[in-house]
């Protein structure tokens, strides 16, 4: 997904989204900064404008995962008025549904 010469510079959110996808599939240690840069269409200098290091990007990826989990999984399970055991059951079902939707790839 390389960027063309005339397209605008990718945003910090775009870099985090690309890195999150790669880390989810390959793990943090098996995802190189060069791969993230290549797939996001970002030059190294532009990357360092947003992040001081790959580790700092890793923290942003964790925040991204936590936000997605809160919105897509926990948010569906933990609803007001629902009994605690129903909430736990709904949480597990939401996790299973998400894994099935991803063909159990990653995570």
Backbone atoms as SQL, in Angstrom:
CREATE TABLE atoms (id INTEGER PRIMARY KEY, chain TEXT, resi INTEGER, resn TEXT, atom TEXT, x REAL, y REAL, z REAL);
INSERT INTO atoms VALUES
  (1, 'A', 1, 'UNK', 'N', 0.840, -1.177, 0.000),
  (2, 'A', 1, 'UNK', 'CA', 0.000, 0.000, 0.000),
  (3, 'A', 1, 'UNK', 'C', 0.880, 1.233, 0.000),
  (4, 'A', 2, 'UNK', 'N', 1.803, 1.294, -0.886),
  (5, 'A', 2, 'UNK', 'CA', 2.710, 2.432, -0.973),
  (6, 'A', 2, 'UNK', 'C', 1.977, 3.649, -1.483),
  (7, 'A', 3, 'UNK', 'N', 2.395, 4.770, -1.013),
  (8, 'A', 3, 'UNK', 'CA', 1.765, 6.029, -1.361),
  (9, 'A', 3, 'UNK', 'C', 2.378, 6.550, -2.649),
  (10, 'A', 4, 'UNK', 'N', 1.556, 7.163, -3.484),
  (11, 'A', 4, 'UNK', 'CA', 2.074, 7.733, -4.731),
  (12, 'A', 4, 'UNK', 'C', 2.693, 9.094, -4.448),
  (13, 'A', 5, 'UNK', 'N', 3.518, 9.554, -5.370),
  (14, 'A', 5, 'UNK', 'CA', 4.281, 10.781, -5.168),
  (15, 'A', 5, 'UNK', 'C', 3.383, 11.990, -4.927),
  (16, 'A', 6, 'UNK', 'N', 2.194, 12.038, -5.502),
  (17, 'A', 6, 'UNK', 'CA', 1.343, 13.202, -5.368),
  (18, 'A', 6, 'UNK', 'C', 0.351, 13.124, -4.229),
  (19, 'A', 7, 'UNK', 'N', 0.292, 12.024, -3.516),
  (20, 'A', 7, 'UNK', 'CA', -0.706, 11.897, -2.460),
  (21, 'A', 7, 'UNK', 'C', -0.209, 12.544, -1.172),
  (22, 'A', 8, 'UNK', 'N', -1.144, 12.946, -0.303),
  (23, 'A', 8, 'UNK', 'CA', -0.741, 13.622, 0.930),
  (24, 'A', 8, 'UNK', 'C', 0.009, 12.695, 1.874),
  (25, 'A', 9, 'UNK', 'N', 0.783, 13.297, 2.770),
  (26, 'A', 9, 'UNK', 'CA', 1.546, 12.533, 3.754),
  (27, 'A', 9, 'UNK', 'C', 0.594, 11.799, 4.700),
  (28, 'A', 10, 'UNK', 'N', 0.851, 10.514, 4.937),
  (29, 'A', 10, 'UNK', 'CA', -0.006, 9.766, 5.859),
  (30, 'A', 10, 'UNK', 'C', -0.002, 10.375, 7.256),
  (31, 'A', 11, 'UNK', 'N', -1.100, 10.220, 7.940),
  (32, 'A', 11, 'UNK', 'CA', -1.229, 10.762, 9.280),
  (33, 'A', 11, 'UNK', 'C', -0.673, 9.787, 10.312),
  (34, 'A', 12, 'UNK', 'N', -0.532, 10.267, 11.521),
  (35, 'A', 12, 'UNK', 'CA', -0.092, 9.432, 12.634),
  (36, 'A', 12, 'UNK', 'C', -1.057, 8.254, 12.804),
  (37, 'A', 13, 'UNK', 'N', -2.352, 8.520, 12.668),
  (38, 'A', 13, 'UNK', 'CA', -3.354, 7.458, 12.784),
  (39, 'A', 13, 'UNK', 'C', -3.183, 6.386, 11.729),
  (40, 'A', 14, 'UNK', 'N', -2.808, 6.780, 10.529),
  (41, 'A', 14, 'UNK', 'CA', -2.581, 5.809, 9.449),
  (42, 'A', 14, 'UNK', 'C', -1.394, 4.909, 9.787),
  (43, 'A', 15, 'UNK', 'N', -0.326, 5.512, 10.300),
  (44, 'A', 15, 'UNK', 'CA', 0.849, 4.729, 10.681),
  (45, 'A', 15, 'UNK', 'C', 0.479, 3.730, 11.774),
  (46, 'A', 16, 'UNK', 'N', -0.278, 4.173, 12.774),
  (47, 'A', 16, 'UNK', 'CA', -0.690, 3.292, 13.873),
  (48, 'A', 16, 'UNK', 'C', -1.588, 2.177, 13.351),
  (49, 'A', 17, 'UNK', 'N', -2.495, 2.498, 12.436),
  (50, 'A', 17, 'UNK', 'CA', -3.396, 1.473, 11.886),
  (51, 'A', 17, 'UNK', 'C', -2.615, 0.401, 11.128),
  (52, 'A', 18, 'UNK', 'N', -1.665, 0.819, 10.299),
  (53, 'A', 18, 'UNK', 'CA', -0.850, -0.137, 9.546),
  (54, 'A', 18, 'UNK', 'C', -0.007, -0.975, 10.503),
  (55, 'A', 19, 'UNK', 'N', 0.637, -0.327, 11.455),
  (56, 'A', 19, 'UNK', 'CA', 1.461, -1.053, 12.423),
  (57, 'A', 19, 'UNK', 'C', 0.611, -2.016, 13.247),
  (58, 'A', 20, 'UNK', 'N', -0.583, -1.602, 13.619),
  (59, 'A', 20, 'UNK', 'CA', -1.475, -2.466, 14.407),
  (60, 'A', 20, 'UNK', 'C', -1.837, -3.727, 13.642),
  (61, 'A', 21, 'UNK', 'N', -2.138, -3.573, 12.365),
  (62, 'A', 21, 'UNK', 'CA', -2.480, -4.736, 11.545),
  (63, 'A', 21, 'UNK', 'C', -1.300, -5.701, 11.469),
  (64, 'A', 22, 'UNK', 'N', -0.118, -5.172, 11.223),
  (65, 'A', 22, 'UNK', 'CA', 1.068, -6.018, 11.101),
  (66, 'A', 22, 'UNK', 'C', 1.429, -6.682, 12.428),
  (67, 'A', 23, 'UNK', 'N', 1.378, -5.930, 13.502),
  (68, 'A', 23, 'UNK', 'CA', 1.704, -6.482, 14.819),
  (69, 'A', 23, 'UNK', 'C', 0.683, -7.535, 15.216),
  (70, 'A', 24, 'UNK', 'N', -0.567, -7.312, 14.884),
  (71, 'A', 24, 'UNK', 'CA', -1.616, -8.284, 15.200),
  (72, 'A', 24, 'UNK', 'C', -1.353, -9.617, 14.504),
  (73, 'A', 25, 'UNK', 'N', -0.878, -9.565, 13.283),
  (74, 'A', 25, 'UNK', 'CA', -0.639, -10.783, 12.508),
  (75, 'A', 25, 'UNK', 'C', 0.713, -11.435, 12.801),
  (76, 'A', 26, 'UNK', 'N', 1.744, -10.623, 13.058),
  (77, 'A', 26, 'UNK', 'CA', 3.107, -11.142, 13.148),
  (78, 'A', 26, 'UNK', 'C', 3.737, -11.031, 14.527),
  (79, 'A', 27, 'UNK', 'N', 3.173, -10.203, 15.388),
  (80, 'A', 27, 'UNK', 'CA', 3.788, -9.906, 16.673),
  (81, 'A', 27, 'UNK', 'C', 4.705, -8.698, 16.553),
  (82, 'A', 28, 'UNK', 'N', 4.954, -8.035, 17.673),
  (83, 'A', 28, 'UNK', 'CA', 5.756, -6.810, 17.679),
  (84, 'A', 28, 'UNK', 'C', 7.198, -7.074, 17.269),
  (85, 'A', 29, 'UNK', 'N', 7.806, -8.100, 17.838),
  (86, 'A', 29, 'UNK', 'CA', 9.218, -8.377, 17.552),
  (87, 'A', 29, 'UNK', 'C', 9.456, -8.868, 16.130),
  (88, 'A', 30, 'UNK', 'N', 8.447, -9.404, 15.490),
  (89, 'A', 30, 'UNK', 'CA', 8.598, -9.917, 14.126),
  (90, 'A', 30, 'UNK', 'C', 8.124, -8.918, 13.074),
  (91, 'A', 31, 'UNK', 'N', 7.788, -7.719, 13.518),
  (92, 'A', 31, 'UNK', 'CA', 7.390, -6.661, 12.597),
  (93, 'A', 31, 'UNK', 'C', 8.486, -5.602, 12.616),
  (94, 'A', 32, 'UNK', 'N', 9.136, -5.431, 11.493),
  (95, 'A', 32, 'UNK', 'CA', 10.243, -4.467, 11.449),
  (96, 'A', 32, 'UNK', 'C', 9.726, -3.060, 11.142),
  (97, 'A', 33, 'UNK', 'N', 10.494, -2.086, 11.562),
  (98, 'A', 33, 'UNK', 'CA', 10.163, -0.702, 11.253),
  (99, 'A', 33, 'UNK', 'C', 10.170, -0.490, 9.744),
  (100, 'A', 34, 'UNK', 'N', 11.111, -1.116, 9.055),
  (101, 'A', 34, 'UNK', 'CA', 11.159, -0.990, 7.594),
  (102, 'A', 34, 'UNK', 'C', 9.870, -1.499, 6.950),
  (103, 'A', 35, 'UNK', 'N', 9.322, -2.596, 7.452),
  (104, 'A', 35, 'UNK', 'CA', 8.077, -3.131, 6.911),
  (105, 'A', 35, 'UNK', 'C', 6.920, -2.165, 7.170),
  (106, 'A', 36, 'UNK', 'N', 6.869, -1.598, 8.366),
  (107, 'A', 36, 'UNK', 'CA', 5.820, -0.626, 8.688),
  (108, 'A', 36, 'UNK', 'C', 5.930, 0.581, 7.768),
  (109, 'A', 37, 'UNK', 'N', 7.144, 1.066, 7.569),
  (110, 'A', 37, 'UNK', 'CA', 7.354, 2.228, 6.693),
  (111, 'A', 37, 'UNK', 'C', 6.945, 1.917, 5.258),
  (112, 'A', 38, 'UNK', 'N', 7.340, 0.758, 4.774),
  (113, 'A', 38, 'UNK', 'CA', 7.029, 0.363, 3.399),
  (114, 'A', 38, 'UNK', 'C', 5.511, 0.264, 3.199),
  (115, 'A', 39, 'UNK', 'N', 4.834, -0.419, 4.110),
  (116, 'A', 39, 'UNK', 'CA', 3.398, -0.643, 3.933),
  (117, 'A', 39, 'UNK', 'C', 2.555, 0.592, 4.218),
  (118, 'A', 40, 'UNK', 'N', 3.087, 1.518, 5.002),
  (119, 'A', 40, 'UNK', 'CA', 2.326, 2.736, 5.285),
  (120, 'A', 40, 'UNK', 'C', 2.652, 3.853, 4.304),
  (121, 'A', 41, 'UNK', 'N', 3.733, 3.667, 3.536),
  (122, 'A', 41, 'UNK', 'CA', 4.128, 4.702, 2.580),
  (123, 'A', 41, 'UNK', 'C', 4.786, 5.902, 3.247),
  (124, 'A', 42, 'UNK', 'N', 5.406, 5.682, 4.397),
  (125, 'A', 42, 'UNK', 'CA', 6.010, 6.762, 5.170),
  (126, 'A', 42, 'UNK', 'C', 7.526, 6.673, 5.079),
  (127, 'A', 43, 'UNK', 'N', 8.165, 7.818, 4.955),
  (128, 'A', 43, 'UNK', 'CA', 9.625, 7.868, 4.987),
  (129, 'A', 43, 'UNK', 'C', 10.086, 7.889, 6.438),
  (130, 'A', 44, 'UNK', 'N', 11.296, 7.442, 6.659),
  (131, 'A', 44, 'UNK', 'CA', 11.828, 7.338, 8.027),
  (132, 'A', 44, 'UNK', 'C', 11.780, 8.685, 8.758),
  (133, 'A', 45, 'UNK', 'N', 12.162, 9.745, 8.082),
  (134, 'A', 45, 'UNK', 'CA', 12.143, 11.073, 8.710),
  (135, 'A', 45, 'UNK', 'C', 10.748, 11.486, 9.137),
  (136, 'A', 46, 'UNK', 'N', 9.756, 11.147, 8.312),
  (137, 'A', 46, 'UNK', 'CA', 8.373, 11.478, 8.652),
  (138, 'A', 46, 'UNK', 'C', 7.886, 10.633, 9.821),
  (139, 'A', 47, 'UNK', 'N', 8.324, 9.377, 9.866),
  (140, 'A', 47, 'UNK', 'CA', 7.965, 8.511, 10.993),
  (141, 'A', 47, 'UNK', 'C', 8.452, 9.143, 12.288),
  (142, 'A', 48, 'UNK', 'N', 9.698, 9.603, 12.294),
  (143, 'A', 48, 'UNK', 'CA', 10.284, 10.160, 13.509),
  (144, 'A', 48, 'UNK', 'C', 9.692, 11.518, 13.876),
  (145, 'A', 49, 'UNK', 'N', 8.947, 12.124, 12.984),
  (146, 'A', 49, 'UNK', 'CA', 8.189, 13.331, 13.336),
  (147, 'A', 49, 'UNK', 'C', 7.092, 12.966, 14.342),
  (148, 'A', 50, 'UNK', 'N', 6.483, 11.792, 14.165),
  (149, 'A', 50, 'UNK', 'CA', 5.385, 11.349, 15.030),
  (150, 'A', 50, 'UNK', 'C', 5.850, 10.510, 16.219),
  (151, 'A', 51, 'UNK', 'N', 6.885, 9.714, 16.042),
  (152, 'A', 51, 'UNK', 'CA', 7.328, 8.764, 17.066),
  (153, 'A', 51, 'UNK', 'C', 8.837, 8.857, 17.249),
  (154, 'A', 52, 'UNK', 'N', 9.299, 8.784, 18.503),
  (155, 'A', 52, 'UNK', 'CA', 10.737, 8.821, 18.772),
  (156, 'A', 52, 'UNK', 'C', 11.398, 7.488, 18.471),
  (157, 'A', 53, 'UNK', 'N', 10.596, 6.394, 18.508),
  (158, 'A', 53, 'UNK', 'CA', 11.180, 5.062, 18.331),
  (159, 'A', 53, 'UNK', 'C', 10.081, 4.066, 17.972),
  (160, 'A', 54, 'UNK', 'N', 10.499, 2.865, 17.594),
  (161, 'A', 54, 'UNK', 'CA', 9.545, 1.789, 17.355),
  (162, 'A', 54, 'UNK', 'C', 8.814, 1.466, 18.651),
  (163, 'A', 55, 'UNK', 'N', 9.518, 1.554, 19.771),
  (164, 'A', 55, 'UNK', 'CA', 8.893, 1.287, 21.070),
  (165, 'A', 55, 'UNK', 'C', 7.743, 2.264, 21.342),
  (166, 'A', 56, 'UNK', 'N', 7.955, 3.527, 21.043),
  (167, 'A', 56, 'UNK', 'CA', 6.883, 4.512, 21.239),
  (168, 'A', 56, 'UNK', 'C', 5.691, 4.190, 20.330),
  (169, 'A', 57, 'UNK', 'N', 5.969, 3.782, 19.110),
  (170, 'A', 57, 'UNK', 'CA', 4.897, 3.329, 18.219),
  (171, 'A', 57, 'UNK', 'C', 4.192, 2.120, 18.830),
  (172, 'A', 58, 'UNK', 'N', 4.949, 1.221, 19.458),
  (173, 'A', 58, 'UNK', 'CA', 4.361, 0.053, 20.106),
  (174, 'A', 58, 'UNK', 'C', 3.344, 0.445, 21.166),
  (175, 'A', 59, 'UNK', 'N', 3.626, 1.491, 21.941),
  (176, 'A', 59, 'UNK', 'CA', 2.668, 1.966, 22.936),
  (177, 'A', 59, 'UNK', 'C', 1.406, 2.512, 22.265),
  (178, 'A', 60, 'UNK', 'N', 1.584, 3.194, 21.142),
  (179, 'A', 60, 'UNK', 'CA', 0.420, 3.698, 20.403),
  (180, 'A', 60, 'UNK', 'C', -0.412, 2.538, 19.857),
  (181, 'A', 61, 'UNK', 'N', 0.257, 1.461, 19.425),
  (182, 'A', 61, 'UNK', 'CA', -0.445, 0.266, 18.943),
  (183, 'A', 61, 'UNK', 'C', -1.235, -0.365, 20.083),
  (184, 'A', 62, 'UNK', 'N', -0.641, -0.453, 21.273),
  (185, 'A', 62, 'UNK', 'CA', -1.362, -0.992, 22.433),
  (186, 'A', 62, 'UNK', 'C', -2.593, -0.148, 22.754),
  (187, 'A', 63, 'UNK', 'N', -2.445, 1.171, 22.707),
  (188, 'A', 63, 'UNK', 'CA', -3.599, 2.056, 22.932),
  (189, 'A', 63, 'UNK', 'C', -4.681, 1.812, 21.893),
  (190, 'A', 64, 'UNK', 'N', -4.254, 1.622, 20.646),
  (191, 'A', 64, 'UNK', 'CA', -5.189, 1.348, 19.553),
  (192, 'A', 64, 'UNK', 'C', -5.944, 0.039, 19.804),
  (193, 'A', 65, 'UNK', 'N', -5.216, -1.013, 20.193),
  (194, 'A', 65, 'UNK', 'CA', -5.846, -2.300, 20.494),
  (195, 'A', 65, 'UNK', 'C', -6.826, -2.169, 21.653),
  (196, 'A', 66, 'UNK', 'N', -6.437, -1.435, 22.702),
  (197, 'A', 66, 'UNK', 'CA', -7.309, -1.260, 23.866),
  (198, 'A', 66, 'UNK', 'C', -8.584, -0.517, 23.487),
  (199, 'A', 67, 'UNK', 'N', -8.452, 0.507, 22.661),
  (200, 'A', 67, 'UNK', 'CA', -9.619, 1.270, 22.224),
  (201, 'A', 67, 'UNK', 'C', -10.542, 0.397, 21.379),
  (202, 'A', 68, 'UNK', 'N', -9.978, -0.373, 20.461),
  (203, 'A', 68, 'UNK', 'CA', -10.791, -1.276, 19.638),
  (204, 'A', 68, 'UNK', 'C', -11.512, -2.303, 20.501),
  (205, 'A', 69, 'UNK', 'N', -10.808, -2.875, 21.469),
  (206, 'A', 69, 'UNK', 'CA', -11.412, -3.868, 22.350),
  (207, 'A', 69, 'UNK', 'C', -12.564, -3.246, 23.136),
  (208, 'A', 70, 'UNK', 'N', -12.338, -2.055, 23.662),
  (209, 'A', 70, 'UNK', 'CA', -13.373, -1.382, 24.445),
  (210, 'A', 70, 'UNK', 'C', -14.612, -1.099, 23.604),
  (211, 'A', 71, 'UNK', 'N', -14.410, -0.664, 22.368),
  (212, 'A', 71, 'UNK', 'CA', -15.538, -0.310, 21.505),
  (213, 'A', 71, 'UNK', 'C', -16.229, -1.532, 20.912),
  (214, 'A', 72, 'UNK', 'N', -15.447, -2.458, 20.373),
  (215, 'A', 72, 'UNK', 'CA', -16.015, -3.553, 19.585),
  (216, 'A', 72, 'UNK', 'C', -16.365, -4.787, 20.401),
  (217, 'A', 73, 'UNK', 'N', -15.711, -5.018, 21.507),
  (218, 'A', 73, 'UNK', 'CA', -15.933, -6.240, 22.286),
  (219, 'A', 73, 'UNK', 'C', -16.620, -5.905, 23.612),
  (220, 'A', 74, 'UNK', 'N', -15.908, -5.201, 24.473),
  (221, 'A', 74, 'UNK', 'CA', -16.428, -4.913, 25.813),
  (222, 'A', 74, 'UNK', 'C', -17.679, -4.038, 25.749),
  (223, 'A', 75, 'UNK', 'N', -17.686, -3.090, 24.843),
  (224, 'A', 75, 'UNK', 'CA', -18.841, -2.206, 24.721),
  (225, 'A', 75, 'UNK', 'C', -20.128, -2.945, 24.384),
  (226, 'A', 76, 'UNK', 'N', -20.020, -4.031, 23.668),
  (227, 'A', 76, 'UNK', 'CA', -21.196, -4.841, 23.315),
  (228, 'A', 76, 'UNK', 'C', -21.622, -5.737, 24.469),
  (229, 'A', 77, 'UNK', 'N', -20.668, -6.137, 25.307),
  (230, 'A', 77, 'UNK', 'CA', -20.957, -7.104, 26.369),
  (231, 'A', 77, 'UNK', 'C', -21.447, -6.444, 27.657),
  (232, 'A', 78, 'UNK', 'N', -20.815, -5.347, 28.014),
  (233, 'A', 78, 'UNK', 'CA', -21.105, -4.716, 29.301),
  (234, 'A', 78, 'UNK', 'C', -22.101, -3.585, 29.119),
  (235, 'A', 79, 'UNK', 'N', -23.356, -3.944, 29.085),
  (236, 'A', 79, 'UNK', 'CA', -24.418, -2.960, 28.913),
  (237, 'A', 79, 'UNK', 'C', -25.200, -2.821, 30.215),
  (238, 'A', 80, 'UNK', 'N', -25.692, -1.629, 30.497),
  (239, 'A', 80, 'UNK', 'CA', -26.439, -1.404, 31.734),
  (240, 'A', 80, 'UNK', 'C', -27.672, -2.322, 31.824),
  (241, 'A', 81, 'UNK', 'N', -27.940, -2.776, 33.032),
  (242, 'A', 81, 'UNK', 'CA', -29.108, -3.598, 33.272),
  (243, 'A', 81, 'UNK', 'C', -28.920, -5.081, 33.020),
  (244, 'A', 82, 'UNK', 'N', -27.798, -5.459, 32.487),
  (245, 'A', 82, 'UNK', 'CA', -27.518, -6.865, 32.200),
  (246, 'A', 82, 'UNK', 'C', -26.890, -7.517, 33.432),
  (247, 'A', 83, 'UNK', 'N', -27.326, -8.706, 33.731),
  (248, 'A', 83, 'UNK', 'CA', -26.793, -9.448, 34.870),
  (249, 'A', 83, 'UNK', 'C', -25.306, -9.758, 34.642),
  (250, 'A', 84, 'UNK', 'N', -24.504, -9.824, 35.719),
  (251, 'A', 84, 'UNK', 'CA', -23.059, -10.069, 35.576),
  (252, 'A', 84, 'UNK', 'C', -22.718, -11.333, 34.787),
  (253, 'A', 85, 'UNK', 'N', -23.400, -12.427, 35.033),
  (254, 'A', 85, 'UNK', 'CA', -23.105, -13.655, 34.282),
  (255, 'A', 85, 'UNK', 'C', -23.470, -13.512, 32.805),
  (256, 'A', 86, 'UNK', 'N', -24.521, -12.778, 32.515),
  (257, 'A', 86, 'UNK', 'CA', -24.881, -12.506, 31.118),
  (258, 'A', 86, 'UNK', 'C', -23.797, -11.661, 30.450),
  (259, 'A', 87, 'UNK', 'N', -23.235, -10.717, 31.193),
  (260, 'A', 87, 'UNK', 'CA', -22.175, -9.867, 30.644),
  (261, 'A', 87, 'UNK', 'C', -20.931, -10.693, 30.317),
  (262, 'A', 88, 'UNK', 'N', -20.573, -11.591, 31.216),
  (263, 'A', 88, 'UNK', 'CA', -19.412, -12.456, 30.967),
  (264, 'A', 88, 'UNK', 'C', -19.660, -13.339, 29.759),
  (265, 'A', 89, 'UNK', 'N', -20.844, -13.913, 29.677),
  (266, 'A', 89, 'UNK', 'CA', -21.199, -14.755, 28.539),
  (267, 'A', 89, 'UNK', 'C', -21.164, -13.949, 27.239),
  (268, 'A', 90, 'UNK', 'N', -21.715, -12.736, 27.284),
  (269, 'A', 90, 'UNK', 'CA', -21.719, -11.871, 26.097),
  (270, 'A', 90, 'UNK', 'C', -20.298, -11.479, 25.702),
  (271, 'A', 91, 'UNK', 'N', -19.431, -11.244, 26.688),
  (272, 'A', 91, 'UNK', 'CA', -18.036, -10.910, 26.404),
  (273, 'A', 91, 'UNK', 'C', -17.346, -12.063, 25.682),
  (274, 'A', 92, 'UNK', 'N', -17.502, -13.268, 26.203),
  (275, 'A', 92, 'UNK', 'CA', -16.879, -14.430, 25.576),
  (276, 'A', 92, 'UNK', 'C', -17.432, -14.668, 24.174),
  (277, 'A', 93, 'UNK', 'N', -18.718, -14.493, 24.003),
  (278, 'A', 93, 'UNK', 'CA', -19.331, -14.658, 22.677),
  (279, 'A', 93, 'UNK', 'C', -18.816, -13.607, 21.695),
  (280, 'A', 94, 'UNK', 'N', -18.651, -12.367, 22.159),
  (281, 'A', 94, 'UNK', 'CA', -18.127, -11.304, 21.294),
  (282, 'A', 94, 'UNK', 'C', -16.689, -11.601, 20.879),
  (283, 'A', 95, 'UNK', 'N', -15.895, -12.132, 21.801),
  (284, 'A', 95, 'UNK', 'CA', -14.501, -12.496, 21.477),
  (285, 'A', 95, 'UNK', 'C', -14.484, -13.629, 20.453),
  (286, 'A', 96, 'UNK', 'N', -15.318, -14.648, 20.675),
  (287, 'A', 96, 'UNK', 'CA', -15.395, -15.756, 19.715),
  (288, 'A', 96, 'UNK', 'C', -15.837, -15.271, 18.335),
  (289, 'A', 97, 'UNK', 'N', -16.825, -14.404, 18.313),
  (290, 'A', 97, 'UNK', 'CA', -17.323, -13.868, 17.042),
  (291, 'A', 97, 'UNK', 'C', -16.231, -13.091, 16.311),
  (292, 'A', 98, 'UNK', 'N', -15.475, -12.293, 17.047),
  (293, 'A', 98, 'UNK', 'CA', -14.384, -11.526, 16.437),
  (294, 'A', 98, 'UNK', 'C', -13.311, -12.460, 15.882),
  (295, 'A', 99, 'UNK', 'N', -12.973, -13.508, 16.622),
  (296, 'A', 99, 'UNK', 'CA', -11.969, -14.457, 16.156),
  (297, 'A', 99, 'UNK', 'C', -12.458, -15.224, 14.929),
  (298, 'A', 100, 'UNK', 'N', -13.715, -15.615, 14.944),
  (299, 'A', 100, 'UNK', 'CA', -14.270, -16.305, 13.754),
  (300, 'A', 100, 'UNK', 'C', -14.255, -15.381, 12.543),
  (301, 'A', 101, 'UNK', 'N', -14.600, -14.121, 12.762),
  (302, 'A', 101, 'UNK', 'CA', -14.610, -13.143, 11.667),
  (303, 'A', 101, 'UNK', 'C', -13.234, -12.916, 11.066),
  (304, 'A', 102, 'UNK', 'N', -12.203, -13.133, 11.874),
  (305, 'A', 102, 'UNK', 'CA', -10.823, -12.972, 11.407),
  (306, 'A', 102, 'UNK', 'C', -10.208, -14.320, 11.034),
  (307, 'A', 103, 'UNK', 'N', -11.034, -15.351, 10.941),
  (308, 'A', 103, 'UNK', 'CA', -10.552, -16.712, 10.670),
  (309, 'A', 103, 'UNK', 'C', -9.469, -17.128, 11.649),
  (310, 'A', 104, 'UNK', 'N', -9.604, -16.649, 12.873),
  (311, 'A', 104, 'UNK', 'CA', -8.666, -16.958, 13.972),
  (312, 'A', 104, 'UNK', 'C', -7.221, -16.573, 13.627),
  (313, 'A', 105, 'UNK', 'N', -7.044, -15.587, 12.764),
  (314, 'A', 105, 'UNK', 'CA', -5.695, -15.127, 12.388),
  (315, 'A', 105, 'UNK', 'C', -5.328, -13.936, 13.252),
  (316, 'A', 106, 'UNK', 'N', -4.159, -13.993, 13.821),
  (317, 'A', 106, 'UNK', 'CA', -3.675, -12.880, 14.634),
  (318, 'A', 106, 'UNK', 'C', -4.284, -12.866, 16.007),
  (319, 'A', 107, 'UNK', 'N', -3.562, -12.230, 16.912),
  (320, 'A', 107, 'UNK', 'CA', -4.065, -12.012, 18.267),
  (321, 'A', 107, 'UNK', 'C', -4.201, -13.240, 19.112);
